[in-house]
Amino acid sequence: MSKQEKETNNDPLSPEQVREFLLAEPAFFEEYPELLEQANIQAAGEGVSSLTLRQLSNLRDKNAKLQQQLDTLLNIARENDALFGRIQHLTTALIDANSVEDVFATLDDTLRECFGADFFAIRLIGEQEQQEFPISDVVWQADSPELEHFKTVLGSEKIKCGHPTHSQAEVLFSDKAVEVLSTAFIPFMLGKQKGLLAIGSKEEKRFHPSMGTIFLSHLGELVGKRLYSLQDNKAEK
């Protein structure tokens, strides 16, 4: 063996070589358990500890994170369960409504009490020849200037949550517009007629762009179908 080869063989292993060896030999520390106690690790900002203690510390950290994730999932499950109960209550109340006026009164009470909403408004896009809606200021004609503020929402047929423009809040909530800091705009269909359900809150973060919209979508569909059934029954009479 040459002198150069001896020097090469005597070179210490690099950290990467040690790492590769340990990954390839997972049972190494089982054969030499004393090394776990003898190997010391200097953690940033901490004192020197054995590898075993360090592993225990890492396990505790992982367990704490897993527990936090579990707590989050449990909280979400509780919130969803409570939300389901409120949806059931609202659905039953709307089914029991005997008139369009009852639907509006039910929404006013239930959205405030069960869902923390401060304001709501419904607008329908109609034509002059369509029958008059029993509640005033609800129908916007196809050429109404107010529609300009909601063309994007109605055109996309997608729910939009967030901070409304002052013009949007003003045409929907009149003198209460300055109090509306967040809204959910929910397009829906009343038969073949387009509609918009708007829910407003005094809390800026109550309705935000990243929130889930499954309940809101269900609410819009529910309101549209109930109003349509009541209007249809009235027309038959």
Steps between C-alpha positions, in 0.01 A plus 500: 500500500639838405562778747234709323241222538578470874451872548172477311379210716591690816291803403208549741150434373308806390166581667326407176667158499395441862146602413488264203636215712242550777217520247623177343541331840192594710582227756844645576398661832326181606837322483682786673239660734771657719571747219158659550600608849857592407409709194450861607319763297537875531167657407481866403427710808499189723751299701660169407270197526524133411358374175234308693384813682501689175286235336258511792481877467424468129231243572339731756499782243341273241239381748418857596451592134285193439289583807457855371388367162259262670355782711453707185318216325277444804413871512413495130284193555316672787449815292371296205264311728366826643471646149307197384256551785448864406449408135235248603327767707503747211381239250207403720407863559501576126289193425248619760484846342158551340578813300783702348469739791550208740816398315646850540404512868649154558828597334515822699458316831702185426800662331535739794448251781667188360764628261611832641392701197398861553328576168357320202343599170346317206484636148336341195574592141172524313315643204218749494243238398580267790252492787560746778702370793314527834786690666603838361851593383596136443475478121759671281411532137753377244597861420521618864820697569542313831584185305828653382648442847424126491554400138813301581337306783179424311688422181737253663224346713764453770481605865717797587603579858698795627482875539227659284542824313311793646270503196415132544423545870298814434266353238437193715498631856416871452573706814671201668767484228775656714454227761550216251868400513476157337247326279414173333341541156313181409353468148200268476224404259129549560373277225656658190536836672838606637524617858754625750505431874730739685600448864680782678698518823640774721811284543768554239618137506159330529488437124837471328618378156665183633203369698305189403180555305322164519245624755451829314438312176247277675333805650464673163351189340262454791376860490457495122297178501278604791421840351429338164264244653308772684479719190391202291228404748375859507484514121294176488246642744 
